[in-house]
């Protein structure tokens, strides 16, 4: 499971926010609240996790925050599996998008196929 502080760092690395104060303002929490998350003294609640997930475009943050907040090992394991599944689904969706964006359209692919077929017939 990825610690929440790494998501906080990612928001700054991706220049979505300038610093923790800016992040706190965008999430509607205090700067002290973000500091507690960063130190691992607290975890975002459902609403805060949803806001962070939306800000970064990573739905798995919701499940990871719930895993960090729960007390029962069985419940934590369930949330961790959900986070992993959401993360893999997001990765698959991104990879599929890249493939679709880099694939030629059928209209552009047709002349290439015609040339290939003609070359094979001549051989």
NUTI-17286 format. One line per 4 residues: number of its first residue (from 1); their letters; for each residue x, y, z of N, C-alpha, C, CB. Coordinates in pm, whole numbers, plus 50000, padded with zeros to 5 digits. Glycine has a CB too. Layout:
<sites>
NUM	a	X:Y:Z:X:Y:Z:X:Y:Z:X:Y:Z  ... $
</sites>
This chain:
<sites>
1	xxxx	50084:49882:50000:50000:50000:50000:50089:50124:50000:49904:50000:50122  50054:50220:49917:50131:50342:49904:50092:50440:50016:50109:50407:49764  50189:50489:50092:50156:50585:50199:50095:50714:50143:50282:50618:50281  50004:50773:50217:49935:50895:50174:50035:51007:50145:49835:50941:50281 $
5	xxxx	50144:51013:50222:50241:51122:50201:50298:51120:50059:50354:51112:50303  50307:51001:49998:50358:50993:49861:50259:51055:49761:50387:50848:49823  50130:51043:49789:50030:51110:49705:50038:51261:49723:49888:51060:49738  50066:51304:49846:50081:51448:49871:50201:51501:49793:50098:51476:50023 $
9	xxxx	50311:51424:49795:50429:51463:49718:50400:51465:49569:50546:51367:49747  50322:51368:49523:50289:51360:49381:50212:51483:49334:50208:51233:49352  50123:51533:49418:50047:51653:49382:50141:51771:49358:49946:51688:49494  50245:51781:49439:50344:51889:49420:50435:51859:49301:50429:51908:49547 $
13	xxxx	50479:51733:49288:50567:51696:49177:50501:51721:49042:50606:51548:49188  50371:51694:49034:50298:51715:48909:50252:51860:48894:50177:51623:48903  50291:51943:48988:50260:52086:48990:50110:52114:48991:50323:52153:48872  50036:52025:49056:49893:52046:49075:49874:52146:49188:49819:51912:49106 $
17	xxxx	49964:52139:49286:49966:52235:49397:50109:52284:49414:49912:52170:49530  50122:52401:49477:50255:52458:49500:50322:52402:49624:50246:52609:49511  50240:52380:49728:50293:52335:49857:50178:52277:49940:50364:52452:49933  50207:52238:50062:50104:52177:50147:49993:52276:50182:50167:52123:50275 $
21	xxxx	50026:52404:50195:49923:52505:50223:49825:52515:50107:49987:52642:50250  49878:52513:49986:49794:52518:49867:49708:52392:49858:49880:52533:49739  49767:52276:49889:49694:52150:49889:49581:52155:49992:49789:52031:49918  49611:52204:50111:49510:52215:50217:49393:52302:50171:49573:52273:50345 $
25	xxxx	49424:52413:50107:49320:52503:50058:49233:52434:49954:49382:52631:49999  49296:52362:49860:49220:52294:49754:49134:52180:49809:49315:52241:49648  49179:52118:49917:49103:52007:49975:49005:52052:50083:49198:51905:50034  49012:52179:50119:48922:52232:50221:48953:52186:50361:48783:52194:50188 $
29	xxxx	49083:52167:50389:49127:52127:50523:49233:52225:50571:49182:51981:50521  49272:52211:50696:49376:52299:50751:49515:52250:50710:49365:52307:50906  49611:52339:50717:49750:52303:50689:49798:52199:50790:49841:52429:50692  49753:52211:50915:49790:52115:51019:49737:51976:50986:49737:52161:51156 $
33	xxxx	49621:51969:50925:49562:51840:50886:49651:51772:50782:49418:51860:50829  49697:51847:50682:49786:51792:50580:49918:51747:50645:49813:51896:50468  49967:51824:50741:50090:51786:50811:50073:51655:50886:50132:51897:50908  49957:51637:50949:49929:51511:51019:49927:51394:50921:49795:51520:51093 $
37	xxxx	49869:51414:50803:49869:51308:50702:50011:51274:50659:49785:51350:50579  50089:51380:50637:50226:51361:50589:50309:51283:50691:50293:51497:50560  50291:51311:50820:50366:51242:50925:50309:51105:50957:50369:51326:51050  50192:51072:50904:50129:50943:50933:50052:50942:51063:50233:50837:50936 $
41	xxxx	50028:51059:51121:49953:51067:51246:49802:51058:51224:49986:51196:51318  49758:51079:51100:49615:51074:51067:49603:51038:50919:49543:51210:51099  49483:51000:50882:49453:50970:50741:49331:51050:50700:49430:50816:50720  49322:51083:50573:49203:51157:50526:49076:51076:50550:49216:51190:50375 $
45	xxxx	48967:51147:50585:48838:51079:50597:48781:51058:50456:48738:51162:50687  48660:51006:50447:48602:50973:50317:48594:51093:50224:48464:50915:50335  48546:51207:50276:48532:51326:50192:48667:51381:50150:48453:51433:50266  48761:51383:50242:48895:51433:50210:48966:51341:50111:48979:51446:50338 $
49	xxxx	48951:51210:50129:49010:51113:50038:48951:51128:49898:48989:50969:50089  48820:51151:49891:48754:51169:49761:48808:51294:49692:48601:51179:49778  48827:51401:49767:48880:51525:49710:49024:51505:49659:48875:51639:49814  49105:51434:49737:49244:51406:49697:49247:51316:49574:49322:51342:49812 $
53	xxxx	49161:51214:49573:49153:51122:49458:49113:51197:49332:49054:51008:49486  49018:51287:49344:48974:51365:49228:49084:51460:49181:48847:51444:49263  49152:51521:49276:49260:51615:49242:49370:51546:49162:49319:51677:49369  49405:51425:49202:49513:51351:49135:49463:51259:49024:49589:51270:49236 $
57	xxxx	49331:51238:49015:49278:51147:48915:49313:51002:48944:49330:51185:48779  49316:50967:49072:49353:50831:49114:49250:50779:49213:49495:50830:49177  49151:50703:49164:49046:50654:49253:49096:50560:49362:48941:50586:49173  49212:50497:49340:49262:50403:49441:49296:50472:49573:49384:50332:49389 $
61	xxxx	49312:50603:49571:49341:50678:49694:49228:50658:49795:49361:50829:49664  49105:50653:49747:48992:50633:49837:49010:50505:49918:48859:50629:49758  49038:50395:49848:49053:50266:49915:49175:50265:50006:49063:50152:49812  49284:50327:49963:49405:50329:50046:49382:50408:50175:49522:50390:49968 $
65	xxxx	49308:50518:50165:49278:50596:50286:49189:50516:50381:49209:50729:50249  49094:50445:50326:49007:50363:50412:49087:50250:50477:48889:50305:50329  49181:50192:50403:49266:50088:50461:49349:50143:50576:49358:50029:50353  49399:50264:50559:49482:50325:50664:49401:50359:50788:49550:50451:50611 $
69	xxxx	49272:50387:50771:49189:50429:50884:49126:50313:50961:49080:50519:50834  49112:50199:50899:49040:50090:50964:49124:50022:51072:48996:49988:50861  49056:49966:51168:49124:49899:51280:49133:49747:51260:49050:49930:51410  49036:49687:51194:49032:49542:51177:49122:49497:51063:48887:49495:51151 $
73	xxxx	49211:49401:51087:49300:49350:50982:49225:49296:50860:49389:49242:51038  49111:49232:50883:49034:49176:50771:48979:49287:50682:48918:49089:50824  48932:49393:50746:48878:49506:50671:48991:49578:50597:48804:49605:50765  49105:49593:50663:49220:49657:50599:49262:49578:50475:49339:49667:50699 $
77	xxxx	49267:49446:50486:49305:49361:50372:49208:49379:50256:49309:49212:50415  49079:49390:50287:48979:49410:50182:49001:49544:50111:48837:49404:50242  49025:49650:50188:49049:49782:50129:49179:49782:50047:49055:49891:50239  49280:49712:50094:49406:49705:50020:49388:49632:49886:49514:49634:50104 $
81	xxxx	49307:49525:49887:49277:49456:49760:49201:49548:49666:49195:49326:49785  49107:49624:49720:49030:49718:49638:49121:49824:49578:48918:49784:49722  49216:49875:49658:49310:49977:49608:49395:49921:49495:49400:50027:49721  49441:49796:49512:49523:49732:49409:49443:49713:49280:49576:49597:49459 $
85	xxxx	49319:49669:49294:49233:49649:49178:49207:49780:49106:49100:49585:49220  49177:49885:49181:49153:50016:49119:49277:50068:49049:49107:50117:49224  49392:50048:49110:49518:50092:49051:49546:50018:48921:49634:50073:49149  49525:49886:48922:49547:49806:48800:49447:49845:48692:49536:49656:48831 $
89	xxxx	49323:49871:48730:49222:49911:48632:49259:50045:48569:49083:49920:48698  49308:50138:48651:49349:50268:48598:49468:50253:48504:49384:50364:48712  49563:50167:48539:49679:50144:48453:49637:50081:48321:49781:50055:48524  49547:49983:48327:49499:49917:48206:49426:50018:48116:49405:49800:48240 $
93	xxxx	49343:50102:48176:49269:50202:48099:49365:50299:48032:49171:50277:48189  49468:50342:48104:49567:50433:48046:49641:50367:47932:49666:50480:48153  49681:50240:47949:49753:50169:47843:49664:50150:47721:49803:50033:47893  49538:50116:47743:49446:50099:47631:49427:50231:47557:49310:50046:47680 $
97	xxxx	49421:50340:47631:49408:50471:47569:49527:50504:47481:49391:50578:47674  49647:50473:47528:49768:50498:47449:49765:50416:47321:49895:50466:47531  49727:50290:47332:49720:50203:47214:49620:50258:47114:49682:50059:47254  49505:50298:47163:49403:50351:47073:49446:50482:47008:49272:50371:47148 $
101	xxxx	49512:50566:47085:49556:50695:47030:49670:50680:46929:49599:50786:47142  49752:50578:46945:49865:50561:46854:49834:50470:46736:49984:50506:46929  49719:50404:46738:49681:50317:46628:49628:50401:46512:49574:50213:46673  49659:50362:46389:49605:50438:46277:49455:50414:46264:49678:50400:46145 $
105	xxxx	49388:50514:46212:49245:50497:46188:49228:50400:46072:49175:50634:46158  49112:50337:46059:49091:50244:45947:49113:50312:45812:48950:50185:45952  49076:50439:45802:49094:50510:45675:49242:50525:45641:49027:50648:45683  49326:50549:45741:49470:50564:45717:49538:50429:45698:49535:50639:45832 $
109	xxxx	49483:50325:45759:49544:50193:45750:49515:50126:45616:49496:50105:45864  49404:50160:45552:49363:50093:45427:49469:50102:45317:49235:50153:45377  49526:50221:45286:49628:50227:45179:49751:50143:45213:49670:50372:45155  49789:50136:45339:49905:50057:45379:49877:49909:45353:49940:50081:45528 $
113	xxxx	49756:49865:45388:49719:49725:45365:49713:49693:45216:49584:49694:45432  49657:49785:45136:49649:49763:44991:49789:49746:44932:49576:49879:44922  49883:49829:44975:50021:49821:44926:50083:49689:44967:50105:49939:44979  50060:49647:45090:50116:49522:45139:50060:49404:45060:50087:49505:45288 $
117	xxxx	49930:49405:45035:49866:49296:44959:49918:49295:44817:49712:49311:44959  49932:49410:44753:49982:49419:44616:50125:49369:44608:49973:49562:44565  50206:49403:44707:50346:49358:44710:50351:49207:44723:50423:49425:44826  50266:49151:44808:50266:49005:44826:50219:48935:44698:50175:48966:44944 $
121	xxx	50125:48996:44624:50075:48932:44500:50182:48933:44392:49949:49005:44449  50263:49038:44387:50368:49048:44287:50477:48947:44313:50426:49189:44284  50507:48921:44438:50614:48827:44474:50571:48692:44433:50648:48830:44624 $
</sites>
